[in-house]
């Protein structure tokens, strides 16, 4: 997000900002609208509940019900990550950019660049995945999309570039829209999850592991796949300068949002796997809609599919907004080329948005020679691997900043232990991403190093 307050990272430490923070909040209150706990929580939940929950049951069915253990592990890991981000937001109340700002304060410019670069890669990979999910759920209404790759590409690209144009027109009432779209995302999930409890067939959960690999390998793979569904748990920290009482609101929003979504994800997957036979679920382009149809008829299928289309379309809009703000924020700190911070007359970083959408489009075109499910799986693994870089650096930065704060209470050592567990979990998730995702993720990360060097030389 664009920086609301300009803070000199070199001369002032966030750990010495209590008086500055109180002054800044008073000054900013007269000039900027702030968001409260409801909108901040909906930001977390809305960005987490994007496409993953609507698509993942079909992807996970190739592993069997053992994938539920992967959900459980990724949920516990996500809660650890959410706890650390909530503590970081208390240490550094004003840190626009979230993981990027925390890393810059804890580990310096180069690490912060890698975080910004990795997070940016993850966001445009996420947008490609959401566009695939949006296209996939449209097959309920236009079946030809699922059989014609060229048609599917055209629909996906049309959605991306229409929303790119919308985002270059500026932002209006973003908080209200976020609350509304979050409700639209969650409503069909809750409907099918609660109603589906009465239609579960226990035999659908067996055999337990159908992946053809060991149980440990299957759990590791599914834990990485499901981690994608938790991407966005850090979103409350990114616009922290625009949040009311950030040291209180952000931790609450992060934890409540993550816990609520974890319960919804796991219970929803349990129900879908119990309602649909594995043979049907594996080939489903829209698993929640198909489950609704099997329980209540075609009208329910169209209702849930319509909710999923609106959900993915709204999520794509929100993440396209973020894909423009991240490089713009890094450019403002002279870590990205200055062209990325250029704004149009409406205050939109249009160069960043357009450049990101070009990358999203390229990724879709590169992978649409596979079917929609395979395309989605590769993209989410690549997105997950690259976002783990910001998570890893954030965990280390928390320990450094906690030590700098010189608070030697036992509770701080407990927090550091949780940060360590979150770091180990993130490393495990990197290993579970698979050779192809790690290979391409590493190449993409290293491809940014010359850009960092150019930016540093340009601003000498």
C-alpha positions in Angstrom: 0.0 0.0 0.0 1.1 3.5 -0.6 2.8 5.0 2.4 0.7 7.4 4.4 3.6 8.5 6.6 7.2 9.0 5.6 9.5 7.4 8.2 13.2 7.4 8.0 14.3 3.8 8.6 17.9 4.7 8.9 17.7 7.4 11.5 14.7 6.4 13.6 13.9 3.0 14.9 10.3 1.8 15.1 11.1 0.7 18.6 11.6 4.4 19.6 8.3 5.7 18.1 5.7 5.9 20.8 5.6 9.7 20.9 6.0 10.0 17.1 3.2 7.5 16.7 0.8 9.4 18.9 1.6 12.6 17.0 1.2 11.1 13.6 -2.1 9.5 14.4 -3.5 12.8 15.6 -2.2 14.6 12.5 -3.5 11.9 10.1 -6.9 11.7 11.7 -7.8 15.0 10.1 -6.7 14.1 6.7 -7.3 10.4 6.1 -10.1 8.0 6.6 -9.2 5.1 8.8 -10.7 1.6 8.9 -11.8 -0.2 12.0 -12.0 -3.8 13.3 -14.8 -5.0 11.0 -13.3 -3.7 7.8 -9.8 -4.9 8.8 -11.0 -8.3 9.7 -12.9 -8.5 6.4 -9.7 -7.5 4.7 -8.0 -10.5 6.2 -10.8 -13.0 5.5 -11.7 -11.5 2.2 -8.2 -11.9 0.8 -7.8 -15.3 2.3 -11.1 -16.6 1.0 -10.5 -16.0 -2.7 -10.3 -19.0 -5.0 -8.6 -21.7 -2.9 -11.6 -23.0 -1.0 -13.8 -23.2 -4.0 -11.2 -25.2 -6.0 -9.0 -27.1 -3.5 -11.4 -29.9 -2.7 -11.0 -31.2 -6.3 -7.2 -30.8 -6.2 -6.9 -32.5 -2.8 -9.1 -35.5 -3.9 -6.1 -36.9 -5.8 -4.5 -37.5 -2.4 -7.5 -38.8 -0.6 -8.9 -37.9 2.9 -5.3 -37.9 4.2 -5.3 -34.3 2.8 -7.4 -33.3 5.8 -4.3 -33.8 7.9 -2.5 -31.4 5.5 -5.3 -28.9 6.2 -4.9 -29.3 9.9 -1.1 -28.8 9.8 -1.3 -25.8 7.5 -4.0 -24.3 9.8 -1.7 -24.7 12.8 1.2 -23.2 10.8 -1.0 -20.3 9.7 -2.1 -19.6 13.2 1.6 -19.4 14.3 2.3 -17.0 11.4 -0.7 -14.9 12.4 0.4 -14.7 16.0 3.9 -13.5 15.0 2.4 -10.9 12.6 0.1 -9.7 15.4 3.1 -9.3 17.7 5.0 -7.5 15.0 2.1 -5.0 14.6 2.4 -4.3 18.3 6.1 -3.7 18.1 5.8 -1.6 15.0 2.3 0.0 14.9 2.9 2.1 11.8 4.5 -0.2 9.2 2.8 0.3 5.8 3.8 -2.6 3.6 3.6 -5.2 6.5 6.2 -8.0 5.9 8.3 -5.6 3.7 8.5 -2.9 6.4 9.2 -5.4 9.2 12.0 -7.0 7.2 13.5 -3.7 6.3 13.6 -2.6 10.0 15.0 -6.0 11.1 17.3 -7.1 8.3 18.0 -4.2 6.1 17.4 -3.1 2.5 18.5 -6.2 0.6 16.3 -8.6 2.6 13.5 -6.1 2.3 13.9 -6.0 -1.5 13.7 -9.8 -1.6 10.6 -9.7 0.5 9.0 -7.1 -1.8 10.0 -8.9 -4.9 8.9 -12.3 -3.6 5.6 -11.0 -2.4 5.0 -9.2 -5.7 5.7 -12.5 -7.6 3.3 -14.3 -5.2 0.5 -11.7 -5.8 0.6 -11.9 -9.5 0.8 -15.7 -9.4 -2.2 -15.6 -7.0 -4.1 -13.4 -9.5 -3.4 -15.9 -12.2 -4.8 -18.7 -10.0 -7.9 -16.6 -9.1 -8.5 -15.9 -12.8 -8.3 -19.7 -13.5 -10.8 -20.3 -10.7 -13.1 -17.6 -12.0 -12.9 -19.1 -15.4 -13.5 -22.6 -14.0 -16.6 -21.7 -12.1 -18.0 -20.0 -15.2 -18.1 -23.4 -16.8 -21.3 -24.1 -14.8 -23.0 -21.4 -16.9 -20.9 -21.8 -20.1 -19.8 -25.4 -20.4 -17.8 -24.7 -23.6 -15.2 -22.8 -21.5 -14.1 -26.1 -19.9 -13.5 -27.8 -23.3 -12.0 -24.9 -25.3 -8.6 -23.7 -23.9 -8.6 -20.7 -26.3 -12.0 -19.6 -25.1 -11.0 -20.1 -21.4 -7.8 -18.0 -22.0 -9.9 -15.2 -23.6 -12.4 -15.2 -20.7 -9.6 -15.1 -18.1 -7.6 -12.4 -19.8 -10.8 -10.3 -20.3 -11.5 -10.4 -16.5 -7.9 -9.5 -15.7 -7.7 -6.5 -18.1 -11.2 -5.2 -17.3 -10.3 -5.1 -13.6 -6.9 -3.7 -14.4 -8.7 -0.8 -16.1 -11.0 -0.4 -13.1 -8.1 -0.2 -10.7 -6.4 2.5 -12.7 -9.5 4.6 -12.2 -8.8 5.1 -8.5 -10.4 3.7 -5.3 -13.8 4.5 -3.8 -15.3 3.2 -0.6 -12.9 0.3 -0.6 -13.7 -0.7 3.0 -17.4 -1.0 2.3 -16.8 -3.0 -0.8 -14.5 -5.3 1.1 -17.1 -6.1 3.7 -19.8 -6.8 1.1 -17.6 -9.1 -1.0 -16.4 -11.0 2.0 -20.0 -11.8 2.9 -20.6 -12.9 -0.7 -17.6 -15.2 -0.5 -18.5 -16.8 2.8 -22.2 -17.2 2.3 -22.2 -20.1 -0.2 -19.4 -21.9 1.7 -21.3 -21.8 4.9 -24.5 -22.8 3.2 -23.0 -26.0 1.6 -20.8 -26.8 4.7 -23.7 -26.7 7.2 -26.3 -28.2 4.9 -23.9 -30.9 3.6 -23.4 -32.4 7.1 -26.7 -34.4 6.6 -25.5 -35.8 3.2 -22.1 -37.2 4.1 -21.3 -40.8 3.0 -18.5 -42.1 5.2 -17.3 -44.6 2.6 -16.2 -41.6 0.5 -13.3 -41.0 2.9 -11.7 -44.3 2.0 -9.1 -45.4 0.9 -7.3 -42.9 3.2 -4.3 -42.3 0.9 -4.7 -42.7 -2.9 -1.7 -40.6 -3.9 0.6 -43.5 -4.5 3.2 -41.9 -2.2 4.0 -42.4 1.4 1.8 -40.8 4.1 4.4 -38.3 5.0 4.9 -37.2 1.4 1.2 -36.9 0.9 0.7 -34.9 4.1 3.7 -32.6 3.1 2.3 -32.0 -0.4 -1.2 -31.3 0.8 0.0 -29.0 3.6 1.8 -26.9 1.0 -1.2 -26.9 -1.3 -3.5 -25.8 1.4 -1.1 -23.1 2.7 -2.1 -21.2 -0.4 -5.6 -20.8 1.0 -4.1 -18.9 4.0 -2.2 -16.4 1.9 -3.5 -13.0 2.9 -3.4 -13.6 6.7 -0.8 -10.7 6.8 -3.0 -8.3 4.8 -4.2 -6.3 7.9 -0.6 -5.3 8.5 0.0 -3.8 5.0 -2.2 -0.6 5.3 -1.4 -0.2 9.0 -1.2 3.6 8.7 -4.8 3.7 7.8 -6.1 1.5 10.6 -7.7 2.9 13.8 -5.7 1.9 16.9 -3.4 -0.3 14.8 -1.6 -1.8 17.8 -5.0 -3.2 19.0 -7.0 -3.6 15.8 -4.4 -5.4 13.6 -3.6 -8.2 16.1 -7.3 -8.9 16.7 -8.2 -8.8 13.0 -5.3 -11.0 12.0 -6.1 -13.7 14.7 -9.9 -13.6 14.4 -9.8 -13.7 10.6 -7.3 -16.5 10.5 -9.1 -18.7 13.1 -12.5 -18.2 11.5 -11.2 -19.1 8.0 -9.3 -22.1 9.3 -12.5 -23.5 10.8 -14.4 -22.8 7.6 -11.7 -24.4 5.4 -11.4 -27.6 7.3 -15.1 -28.2 7.9 -15.9 -27.3 4.3 -13.4 -29.8 2.9 -14.6 -32.6 5.3 -18.2 -32.0 4.0 -17.3 -31.9 0.3 -15.2 -35.0 0.4 -18.1 -36.8 2.3 -20.8 -35.7 -0.1 -19.1 -36.3 -3.5 -17.6 -39.7 -4.4 -13.8 -39.4 -5.1 -14.3 -40.3 -8.8 -16.7 -37.3 -9.2 -14.7 -34.9 -7.1 -11.5 -35.5 -9.0 -13.0 -34.4 -12.3 -15.1 -31.6 -10.8 -14.5 -28.1 -12.3 -16.7 -26.6 -9.5 -16.8 -28.9 -6.4 -18.9 -26.7 -4.1 -21.5 -26.2 -6.9 -21.5 -29.9 -7.8 -22.0 -30.8 -4.1 -24.9 -28.4 -3.8 -26.5 -29.9 -6.9 -26.2 -33.4 -5.6 -27.9 -32.4 -2.4 -30.6 -29.9 -3.5 -30.8 -29.9 -7.3 -29.6 -27.7 -10.2 -30.9 -24.5 -8.7 -28.5 -24.9 -5.8 -25.6 -25.6 -8.2 -26.2 -22.3 -10.0 -26.7 -20.4 -6.8 -23.4 -21.6 -5.3 -21.5 -21.3 -8.7 -22.8 -17.7 -9.0 -21.5 -16.9 -5.5 -18.2 -18.4 -6.4 -18.0 -16.4 -9.6 -18.7 -13.2 -7.6 -16.3 -14.2 -5.0 -13.4 -14.9 -7.3 -14.2 -11.8 -9.4 -14.2 -9.6 -6.3 -11.0 -11.3 -5.0 -9.3 -10.7 -8.3 -10.2 -7.0 -8.1 -8.7 -6.7 -4.6 -5.5 -8.5 -5.4 -5.0 -6.5 -8.6 -5.2 -3.4 -6.4 -2.5 -4.9 -4.1 -0.2 -6.0 -7.0 0.1 -2.3 -7.9 0.7 -1.0 -4.4 3.6 -3.4 -3.5 6.1 -2.3 -6.2 4.9 1.3 -5.7 5.7 1.2 -2.0 9.2 -0.3 -2.7 9.9 2.3 -5.4 9.0 5.0 -2.9 11.9 3.7 -0.7 14.2 3.5 -3.8 14.4 -0.3 -3.8 12.4 -0.6 -7.0 12.9 1.6 -10.1 11.1 4.9 -9.6 8.8 4.3 -12.6 6.8 1.9 -10.5 5.7 4.8 -8.2 4.3 6.9 -11.0 0.6 7.8 -10.5 -2.0 9.0 -12.8 -4.3 12.0 -12.0 -6.6 9.7 -10.0 -3.7 8.7 -7.7 -3.4 5.2 -9.1 0.1 3.6 -9.6 -0.9 2.7 -13.1 2.5 1.5 -14.3 2.8 -1.0 -11.5 -0.8 -2.3 -12.1 -0.3 -2.7 -15.8 3.2 -4.3 -15.5 1.8 -6.8 -13.0 -1.2 -7.6 -15.2 1.1 -8.3 -18.1 3.0 -10.9 -16.0 -0.3 -12.4 -14.8 -1.4 -12.7 -18.5 1.9 -14.3 -19.4 1.6 -16.9 -16.6 -1.9 -17.9 -17.7 -0.9 -18.2 -21.4 2.2 -20.3 -20.4 0.1 -22.9 -18.4 -3.2 -23.1 -20.2 -2.0 -25.9 -22.4 -2.9 -28.1 -19.4 -6.5 -28.5 -18.1 -7.8 -26.0 -15.5 -7.1 -28.1 -12.5 -3.5 -28.8 -13.4 -3.0 -25.1 -14.3 -4.4 -24.1 -10.9 -2.2 -26.5 -9.0 1.1 -25.4 -10.6 0.3 -21.7 -10.1 -0.7 -22.0 -6.4 2.5 -24.0 -5.7 4.6 -21.3 -7.3 2.6 -18.6 -5.5 3.0 -20.3 -2.2 6.7 -20.9 -2.6 7.4 -17.2 -3.3 5.3 -15.9 -0.5 7.1 -18.1 1.9 10.2 -15.8 1.4 8.4 -12.9 3.1 7.2 -15.2 5.8 10.6 -16.6 6.5 12.2 -13.1 6.7 9.4 -11.8 8.9 9.8 -14.5 11.4 13.6 -13.8 11.7 12.9 -10.0 11.9 10.5 -10.5 14.8 13.2 -12.2 16.9 15.6 -9.4 16.1 13.1 -6.7 16.9 12.0 -8.4 20.1 15.6 -8.6 21.3 16.1 -4.9 20.4 13.1 -4.0 22.5 15.1 -5.4 25.5 12.1 -7.0 27.0 13.3 -10.1 28.9 10.0 -11.5 30.0 9.3 -15.2 29.8 6.3 -14.5 27.5 8.8 -13.0 25.0 10.8 -16.2 25.0 7.5 -18.1 24.3 6.7 -15.8 21.5 10.2 -16.3 20.0 9.6 -20.1 20.2 6.4 -19.7 18.2 8.2 -17.6 15.7 10.8 -20.4 15.4 8.0 -23.0 14.9 6.5 -20.7 12.2 9.9 -20.5 10.5 10.3 -24.3 10.6 6.8 -24.7 9.2 7.5 -22.3 6.4 10.8 -24.1 5.5 8.9 -27.4 5.5 6.3 -25.8 3.2 9.1 -24.8 0.8 10.3 -28.4 0.6 6.7 -29.5 0.0 6.3 -27.2 -2.9 7.9 -29.7 -5.2 11.0 -29.4 -7.4 9.3 -27.6 -10.2 7.8 -24.8 -8.0 11.1 -24.4 -6.1 13.1 -24.3 -9.3 11.0 -21.6 -10.9 10.5 -19.7 -7.7 14.3 -19.6 -7.1 14.9 -18.4 -10.7 12.2 -15.7 -10.4 13.7 -14.5 -7.0 17.2 -14.3 -8.4 16.0 -12.6 -11.5 15.2 -9.6 -9.3 18.7 -9.2 -7.9 20.0 -7.2 -10.9 17.0 -4.9 -10.5 18.0 -4.2 -6.9 21.6 -3.5 -8.0 20.3 -1.1 -10.7 18.1 0.7 -8.2 20.9 1.1 -5.7 23.3 2.4 -8.4 20.7 4.8 -9.7 20.1 6.3 -6.3 23.7 6.7 -5.2 
